[in-house]
Amino acid sequence: MISGEFLAFMSLALVAVIGGVLLLNLTKVIHTIIALVFTFISIAGIFVLLSAEFLAAVQILIYSGAITIIMLFGIMLTKHDDESEASTGKWRKFLLLLGVAGFAMAVYVGIYNLDLGPGSTELHVNNTEQIGIALYSKFIIPFELASVVLLVALVGAIILAKKDNKEAE
């Protein structure tokens, strides 16, 4: 019997996959950003199904909001006028299809034969507190290094954008 949770998961997963495929195949920048937002929001919905409401809220606030806007600014500030796109042959597309089908089959076989054992009975008890304790005790160094890397990337993007403006004048 199919439950409502299963239907919700399948629909959110389908939206996430379709958003990812559209993200790779659309040509207009705004359309790709909208596909990315659909993917991020559907992943947040999957977090809700997993009883990780805090992660869902963070996913919507940070990824669907801030990261998407930063990516949009980055794409809009760089030159993307290059219209010369090499045409791919039929053999390359066929080999790509075979590779994707092989990967999908490997994932299916891996998930089908997966045995995780009995699940935890206390799935969502104080999950926000547990995330905070783990993040600020065990993973504080990687957390701070990730913030430094993001700051360096942002400063680098600003410097590159200013160089392009000086060359245009």
GUTILUM-239057 format. One record per atom (N, C-alpha, C): x, y, z; atom name; residue number from 1. Coordinates in steps of 0.05 Angstrom, whole numbers. Example, Ala and Ser with C-alpha at 12.3 -4.5 7.8 and 13.67 -1.06 7.14 Angstrom:
% residues 2
       xx       yy       zz    a     k
      264     -114      156    N     1
      246      -90      156   CA     1
      264      -66      156    C     1
      257      -45      142    N     2
      273      -21      143   CA     2
      258        1      157    C     2
This chain:
% residues 169
       xx       yy       zz    a     k
       17      -24        0    N     1
        0        0        0   CA     1
       18       25        0    C     1
       11       44      -16    N     2
       26       69      -19   CA     2
       17       89        2    C     2
       36       99       17    N     3
       29      119       38   CA     3
       32      147       27    C     3
       21      166       42    N     4
       23      194       34   CA     4
       51      204       35    C     4
       67      194       55    N     5
       95      202       58   CA     5
      111      193       33    C     5
      105      168       24    N     6
      119      158        0   CA     6
      112      175      -25    C     6
       87      182      -28    N     7
       79      199      -50   CA     7
       91      227      -49    C     7
       93      238      -25    N     8
      106      264      -21   CA     8
      135      262      -28    C     8
      149      241      -19    N     9
      177      238      -25   CA     9
      181      235      -55    C     9
      165      218      -67    N    10
      169      214      -96   CA    10
      164      239     -112    C    10
      144      255     -105    N    11
      139      280     -119   CA    11
      161      300     -114    C    11
      171      302      -89    N    12
      193      321      -84   CA    12
      219      312      -98    C    12
      224      286      -98    N    13
      248      276     -111   CA    13
      246      281     -141    C    13
      222      277     -152    N    14
      218      282     -181   CA    14
      223      311     -188    C    14
      213      329     -171    N    15
      217      358     -176   CA    15
      247      365     -174    C    15
      261      352     -154    N    16
      290      357     -151   CA    16
      305      348     -175    C    16
      299      324     -185    N    17
      313      313     -209   CA    17
      307      330     -234    C    17
      281      336     -238    N    18
      274      352     -261   CA    18
      287      380     -260    C    18
      288      392     -236    N    19
      302      418     -233   CA    19
      331      416     -239    C    19
      344      394     -231    N    20
      372      390     -237   CA    20
      377      386     -267    C    20
      360      371     -280    N    21
      363      367     -309   CA    21
      358      393     -324    C    21
      338      408     -315    N    22
      332      434     -328   CA    22
      355      454     -323    C    22
      367      452     -300    N    23
      390      470     -293   CA    23
      412      465     -313    C    23
      417      441     -320    N    24
      439      434     -339   CA    24
      431      440     -368    C    24
      406      439     -375    N    25
      398      441     -403   CA    25
      387      468     -412    C    25
      378      485     -394    N    26
      368      510     -402   CA    26
      390      529     -410    C    26
      384      548     -427    N    27
      405      566     -437   CA    27
      403      594     -425    C    27
      380      603     -417    N    28
      378      630     -405   CA    28
      384      628     -376    C    28
      399      649     -367    N    29
      409      649     -339   CA    29
      386      649     -319    C    29
      366      665     -323    N    30
      344      667     -304   CA    30
      329      641     -302    C    30
      326      627     -325    N    31
      312      602     -324   CA    31
      328      581     -308    C    31
      354      581     -311    N    32
      371      562     -296   CA    32
      369      568     -266    C    32
      369      593     -259    N    33
      367      600     -231   CA    33
      340      591     -219    C    33
      318      594     -235    N    34
      292      585     -225   CA    34
      292      555     -222    C    34
      304      540     -240    N    35
      306      511     -238   CA    35
      322      504     -213    C    35
      343      519     -207    N    36
      359      514     -183   CA    36
      343      519     -158    C    36
      326      540     -158    N    37
      309      545     -134   CA    37
      289      523     -130    C    37
      277      513     -152    N    38
      259      490     -149   CA    38
      273      466     -137    C    38
      298      461     -146    N    39
      313      439     -135   CA    39
      318      442     -105    C    39
      327      467      -97    N    40
      333      472      -69   CA    40
      308      470      -52    C    40
      285      479      -61    N    41
      261      478      -45   CA    41
      251      450      -43    C    41
      253      434      -63    N    42
      245      406      -61   CA    42
      263      390      -43    C    42
      289      397      -42    N    43
      307      384      -23   CA    43
      299      392        6    C    43
      291      417       10    N    44
      281      425       36   CA    44
      256      410       44    C    44
      239      404       25    N    45
      215      387       30   CA    45
      223      359       38    C    45
      244      348       26    N    46
      253      322       34   CA    46
      264      322       62    C    46
      278      344       70    N    47
      287      347       98   CA    47
      263      347      117    C    47
      241      360      110    N    48
      218      360      127   CA    48
      207      332      130    C    48
      207      316      108    N    49
      198      288      110   CA    49
      216      272      129    C    49
      241      280      131    N    50
      260      265      148   CA    50
      260      276      177    C    50
      241      293      183    N    51
      238      305      210   CA    51
      262      323      217    C    51
      274      335      197    N    52
      296      354      201   CA    52
      287      382      194    C    52
      269      393      209    N    53
      257      418      203   CA    53
      277      441      203    C    53
      296      440      221    N    54
      317      460      222   CA    54
      333      461      197    C    54
      341      437      187    N    55
      356      436      162   CA    55
      339      446      138    C    55
      314      440      139    N    56
      296      450      118   CA    56
      295      480      118    C    56
      293      492      142    N    57
      292      522      143   CA    57
      318      534      134    C    57
      340      521      142    N    58
      367      531      133   CA    58
      370      528      103    C    58
      360      506       93    N    59
      361      501       64   CA    59
      346      523       49    C    59
      323      531       58    N    60
      307      551       45   CA    60
      320      578       48    C    60
      328      585       72    N    61
      340      612       77   CA    61
      367      615       64    C    61
      385      596       67    N    62
      412      600       57   CA    62
      414      593       28    C    62
      406      569       21    N    63
      410      561       -7   CA    63
      390      574      -26    C    63
      364      571      -20    N    64
      344      583      -38   CA    64
      345      613      -39    C    64
      354      625      -18    N    65
      356      654      -17   CA    65
      384      664      -23    C    65
      402      662       -4    N    66
      428      675       -6   CA    66
      446      664      -28    C    66
      449      638      -29    N    67
      467      626      -48   CA    67
      457      630      -77    C    67
      431      628      -80    N    68
      420      633     -107   CA    68
      424      662     -116    C    68
      421      681      -98    N    69
      426      709     -105   CA    69
      455      714     -111    C    69
      473      702      -95    N    70
      502      705     -100   CA    70
      509      693     -127    C    70
      498      670     -134    N    71
      503      657     -160   CA    71
      492      675     -182    C    71
      469      686     -178    N    72
      457      703     -199   CA    72
      474      728     -203    C    72
      483      740     -182    N    73
      501      764     -185   CA    73
      527      755     -199    C    73
      538      733     -191    N    74
      563      723     -203   CA    74
      560      718     -233    C    74
      538      706     -240    N    75
      533      700     -269   CA    75
      528      726     -284    C    75
      513      744     -272    N    76
      507      769     -286   CA    76
      531      787     -289    C    76
      550      786     -269    N    77
      573      803     -270   CA    77
      595      793     -289    C    77
      594      768     -295    N    78
      615      757     -313   CA    78
      605      758     -342    C    78
      623      755     -360    N    79
      616      755     -389   CA    79
      607      727     -396    C    79
      583      726     -406    N    80
      572      700     -416   CA    80
      560      704     -443    C    80
      573      719     -460    N    81
      563      725     -487   CA    81
      572      705     -507    C    81
      588      686     -500    N    82
      599      667     -518   CA    82
      577      649     -530    C    82
      572      653     -555    N    83
      550      637     -568   CA    83
      561      613     -584    C    83
      587      610     -584    N    84
      599      588     -600   CA    84
      597      562     -583    C    84
      577      546     -590    N    85
      573      521     -576   CA    85
      579      499     -596    C    85
      597      481     -588    N    86
      604      459     -606   CA    86
      581      439     -607    C    86
      575      431     -631    N    87
      553      411     -634   CA    87
      564      383     -627    C    87
      549      368     -612    N    88
      557      341     -605   CA    88
      546      321     -624    C    88
      561      300     -629    N    89
      552      279     -647   CA    89
      532      260     -635    C    89
      520      244     -652    N    90
      500      225     -643   CA    90
      513      203     -626    C    90
      538      195     -633    N    91
      551      175     -617   CA    91
      557      185     -589    C    91
      565      210     -586    N    92
      571      221     -560   CA    92
      545      221     -543    C    92
      523      229     -555    N    93
      498      229     -540   CA    93
      489      201     -532    C    93
      494      182     -550    N    94
      487      154     -544   CA    94
      504      143     -522    C    94
      530      149     -522    N    95
      548      140     -501   CA    95
      541      153     -474    C    95
      533      178     -476    N    96
      524      192     -451   CA    96
      499      179     -440    C    96
      480      172     -457    N    97
      456      158     -449   CA    97
      463      131     -436    C    97
      481      116     -448    N    98
      490       91     -437   CA    98
      503       95     -409    C    98
      519      115     -407    N    99
      532      121     -381   CA    99
      512      128     -359    C    99
      492      145     -366    N   100
      472      152     -347   CA   100
      455      128     -339    C   100
      447      112     -359    N   101
      432       88     -353   CA   101
      447       68     -336    C   101
      473       65     -341    N   102
      490       48     -325   CA   102
      492       58     -296    C   102
      495       84     -293    N   103
      497       96     -266   CA   103
      470       92     -252    C   103
      448       97     -265    N   104
      422       93     -253   CA   104
      418       64     -244    C   104
      427       46     -261    N   105
      424       17     -254   CA   105
      442       10     -230    C   105
      466       22     -229    N   106
      483       17     -206   CA   106
      472       28     -180    C   106
      460       52     -182    N   107
      447       63     -158   CA   107
      423       47     -150    C   107
      407       38     -169    N   108
      384       21     -162   CA   108
      392       -5     -149    C   108
      412      -18     -160    N   109
      421      -43     -148   CA   109
      433      -38     -120    C   109
      448      -16     -117    N   110
      459      -10      -91   CA   110
      438       -4      -70    C   110
      417       10      -78    N   111
      395       16      -59   CA   111
      378       -8      -54    C   111
      373      -24      -74    N   112
      356      -47      -71   CA   112
      368      -68      -52    C   112
      394      -71      -53    N   113
      408      -91      -36   CA   113
      417      -79      -10    C   113
      410      -55       -3    N   114
      419      -41       21   CA   114
      402      -50       45    C   114
      416      -58       66    N   115
      403      -66       91   CA   115
      414      -49      113    C   115
      397      -30      122    N   116
      406      -11      143   CA   116
      401      -21      171    C   116
      385      -41      174    N   117
      378      -51      201   CA   117
      356      -35      213    C   117
      350      -39      238    N   118
      328      -25      251   CA   118
      335        5      254    C   118
      315       21      250    N   119
      319       50      253   CA   119
      318       59      282    C   119
      326       84      286    N   120
      325       95      313   CA   120
      296      102      320    C   120
      290       97      345    N   121
      263      103      354   CA   121
      259      133      361    C   121
      281      147      368    N   122
      280      175      374   CA   122
      293      191      351    C   122
      278      193      330    N   123
      289      205      306   CA   123
      293      235      308    C   123
      273      249      318    N   124
      274      278      317   CA   124
      271      290      345    C   124
      285      279      364    N   125
      285      291      391   CA   125
      308      310      393    C   125
      303      335      396    N   126
      323      356      399   CA   126
      343      356      376    C   126
      334      353      351    N   127
      352      351      329   CA   127
      368      377      324    C   127
      356      400      330    N   128
      370      426      327   CA   128
      393      428      347    C   128
      388      419      371    N   129
      408      419      392   CA   129
      431      400      385    C   129
      424      377      375    N   130
      444      357      368   CA   130
      462      367      345    C   130
      449      381      325    N   131
      465      393      303   CA   131
      484      414      314    C   131
      474      431      332    N   132
      491      452      343   CA   132
      514      442      359    C   132
      509      421      375    N   133
      530      409      391   CA   133
      551      396      373    C   133
      542      382      353    N   134
      561      369      334   CA   134
      577      390      318    C   134
      563      411      309    N   135
      576      431      292   CA   135
      597      447      307    C   135
      590      454      332    N   136
      609      472      347   CA   136
      627      457      366    C   136
      627      430      366    N   137
      646      415      382   CA   137
      664      399      364    C   137
      653      380      349    N   138
      670      363      332   CA   138
      679      377      306    C   138
      662      393      294    N   139
      667      403      267   CA   139
      671      433      266    C   139
      682      445      287    N   140
      686      474      288   CA   140
      707      483      268    C   140
      729      468      265    N   141
      751      476      247   CA   141
      741      474      218    C   141
      729      452      208    N   142
      719      452      181   CA   142
      697      474      176    C   142
      681      479      196    N   143
      660      500      194   CA   143
      673      527      189    C   143
      693      534      205    N   144
      706      560      202   CA   144
      722      561      176    C   144
      735      539      168    N   145
      750      539      143   CA   145
      731      542      119    C   145
      707      531      120    N   146
      688      534       99   CA   146
      679      564       97    C   146
      676      577      120    N   147
      668      605      119   CA   147
      691      622      107    C   147
      716      616      114    N   148
      739      630      103   CA   148
      741      626       72    C   148
      737      602       63    N   149
      737      596       34   CA   149
      715      611       20    C   149
      691      612       31    N   150
      669      627       19   CA   150
      676      657       18    C   150
      688      668       39    N   151
      695      696       40   CA   151
      716      702       19    C   151
      736      685       16    N   152
      757      689       -4   CA   152
      745      688      -32    C   152
      726      669      -37    N   153
      713      667      -63   CA   153
      697      693      -69    C   153
      683      703      -49    N   154
      668      728      -53   CA   154
      686      752      -59    C   154
      708      754      -44    N   155
      727      776      -49   CA   155
      739      773      -77    C   155
      746      749      -84    N   156
      757      744     -111   CA   156
      738      751     -133    C   156
      712      744     -129    N   157
      692      751     -150   CA   157
      689      781     -152    C   157
      690      795     -130    N   158
      688      825     -131   CA   158
      712      836     -145    C   158
      736      826     -140    N   159
      760      836     -153   CA   159
      759      831     -183    C   159
      750      807     -191    N   160
      748      801     -219   CA   160
      727      818     -233    C   160
      705      823     -220    N   161
      684      840     -231   CA   161
      694      869     -235    C   161
      710      879     -216    N   162
      720      906     -218   CA   162
      741      908     -240    C   162
      757      887     -245    N   163
      776      887     -267   CA   163
      762      889     -294    C   163
      740      874     -297    N   164
      725      875     -321   CA   164
      713      903     -326    C   164
      704      916     -305    N   165
      693      943     -308   CA   165
      715      963     -317    C   165
      739      960     -307    N   166
      761      978     -314   CA   166
      769      974     -343    C   166
      769      949     -352    N   167
      776      943     -380   CA   167
      755      954     -399    C   167
      730      955     -391    N   168
      708      964     -408   CA   168
      709      995     -412    C   168
      721     1009     -393    N   169
      722     1039     -395   CA   169
      742     1049     -414    C   169
